């Protein structure tokens, strides 16, 4: 089931997010998320944050927010989607992305952007299956665990011009 995230989901979301942060190649950050950080982000995103539940347990989440500052980018958003290991391969990521795309379209988002670690080919393939196109690669854009990582940018037009 996909539903809007609430502040009560913050501990489960933080646990999933921090598990991904602990991996050496999925995200470039090493800054973990506290329950309060996640609750504040849910509040700040004001309806642009969803969870996938399985057996009444939060199994994954997705959200979107500003791509870059400034009014010229107000119709472009960047998203995040993360699943716990037990949730992968069950269609929950696809369902979460459906919520993201519907929510973004309702907010007049024309273009959705994904920033993906070059060391995460599964995420690239996932986005390709959803109709995203690779826009480019920024070599050595991130550094984690004393290693440089490329950033792959992908995009999908939600509202044709």
Helices and strands as residue ranges (DSSP letters): E 2-4, G 7-9, H 10-22, H 35-45, E 49-54, E 57-66, G 71-73, E 76-83, G 85-87, H 92-106, E 111-117, H 121-129, E 133-144, E 147-157
